[in-house]
Amino acid sequence: MWAGHLLALVLVTAAALLGYWQLDAWQTRRADEARDLTRADPVSLASVMGPDDPFPGRSVGQPVTLAGTWLATGTVFVSDREHDGRDGFWMVTPLAIGAADGPAVPVVLGWVADPASAPAPPQGSAELTGWLQPPEGTGEVDDDPTDDVVPQLRVADVVQHVDQDVYGAYAIAQDGVDGLPAADLAQLPDAGRFTAVRNLLYAVEWWFFGAFAVLIWWRWVTEQRSPAPGVPQDEDEDQPDTVKT
Amino acid sequence: MSRLVTAYRVLAFVVGILLAFCSLVALPAKYLAAEGGSLQQFGESASIMWVAHGWIFMIYVVVAFLLSRRAGWSWGFTVVALVAGLVPLLIFWVERRVVQKLKAENPDLVEVAHSEA
């Protein structure tokens, strides 16, 4: 009797743990794949999107090469950005792609603790690699629209600071510019729908077996209490299938 | 033969085939064949059948359990019948034992019924 209870407990616990393990593997492998996309070889910005295109959903986190001219006067600081657990700002300077009056991509140069201690924005032309990110925007209110600190990296805000068209995207410089620590990637790409789906299926399987073990356990206990006299199906509501063919 | 018994036999057969294929073909190919070779690749891809085995085994377990209660098997035999789907080739033997046992103990379940339409 005790052995039976013990066996049931062990089986149920094992099934639950194995299910969690598979679920965890599923999540880990998806996160890994998402990170892998950000380690892809950089491609030119033009091959991903044009200045007037909507953000290409599949290219979240895609490394792109950007070449152009810094628009130092368009520099803004985005508030509430963490780095190594410290609260601070992103320093963002738009980069005019191609000609100096070409459409601009806001580039996150890196993280600063305080805009007052930030280095002077870069000047001249530059070529760099950054992760492409869709613009932010959840309608957070900029409590002081006149300064250079913005709550979010929105195209509509950046446009106020430059004289040209702005891409519907921003880039995070892979290596911080001017010695700034590189900003952390805000948005990772989505893993493919079927990535590691096998682990998810296994997780469901394990939990099913765990639940089924509970059912068997319960049946066993009920039958131990009132031994069914030979024909146990009378009290069995689990078997509608009594049709004979 | 009752539908339950037919379902049990079909499921036992499918689970048995899948398990034999996975454990005796796909598994050795994946782990014993030369790394990167076409046989190893095959084993890698064929391993997806484990998922099929697992899901069909879930149905098998339910059906086998229902049958065990219908036929009034002892708990020991019930557990053997359930676990058979996890030991390669065992299930083929268990399936034969089950049919024999049913014929001996529950002829109403295995014989062609005349009583009901």
Interface residues (C-beta under 8 A of the other chain):
Chain A: G4 R198 L201 Y202 E205 F208 F209 F212 L215 I216 R219 W220 A228 G230 V231 P232 Q233 D236 D238 Q239 D241 T242 V243 K244 T245
Chain B: M1 S2 R3 L4 T6 I48 V51 G54 W55 M58 V61 V62 F65 L66 R69 R70 G72 W75 L82 D108 A113 S115 E116
